[in-house]
Amino acid sequence: MEIKILGPGCARCAQTEKLVKEALQETGVAAHVEKVSDIKAYAKYGVMLTPAVVIDGKVKISGKIPKKEDIINWLK
């Protein structure tokens, strides 16, 4: 599984990354987590608002911090 956290490195992006890593740890799911801060890369996914979470090429959320429960559901 490949997870990308899209964002410029703001506090909201850092919080999103933290929640994703916590969810991975809680579920035991193995995944490669990558922080993407290149604005041009956001456009590839059609993301205009950050933070955003992309799992296996699909945008799961954009423009807000996800709830950990939602992340866990995405990982299933």
N, C-alpha and C positions, 0 to 999 in steps of 0.2 A: 504494500500500500504506500502511496506517495501523497503526502500532505504538504501543501504550500500555504504559508501565511503571507498574504500580500499587505504591505504597508510600509510607510516611510521610516518606521522606527519609533513612533510615538508611544506614549504610555498605554493607549488603548490597544495598540498592536502587540506590545509586550505582554499585556494582560491576556490577550487572545492566545498567544503562543504558550503562555503558562498554563492556561486552561486545557489546551490541546494536549500538552505533555502530561498533565495530571490525568486526563481521561484515558490516554494511552496506557499509563501506568496502572490505573484502576481496572481496565479491561484486559490487560495483558496482550493487547493487539500489537504486533510488530509493524512499524511503519517508519519510513524515512521522512523526517520533518525538515522543511527548508523554508527559510525566511527570505522573501523576495521583496526588495525595496526599489527595484527598477520600474519606474512609471510606465515605460514602454511595454514591460511584461504584463502589467495590469490590463492593458488594452487587448492583449491576446485573449484574455478571458472575458472581455466586455465589462470589466470592473471599473466603475467611476468613483466609488466611495470605499474607503478603507476604515477599519481592517476588513479583510476578506479571508475566507477559508476555502481552499480548493482541495478536494479529495479525489484522487485519480482522474484529474482533468475536469471535474465538475464543480462549479461554484456552489457552495452550500449556503453561504451567507456573505453579505456585503454591506458595509456601512454601519455595522454595530457589533458589539462584543457578544459572542454566542453564549448561551447558558451551557454549563458543563453537561447537563442532562441531554441537551440536543446533540452535543459533540459525541457523547457515548452512543446515542441512537444512530448517528451517521457512521460510526465505526462498525456497527453490526452488519 
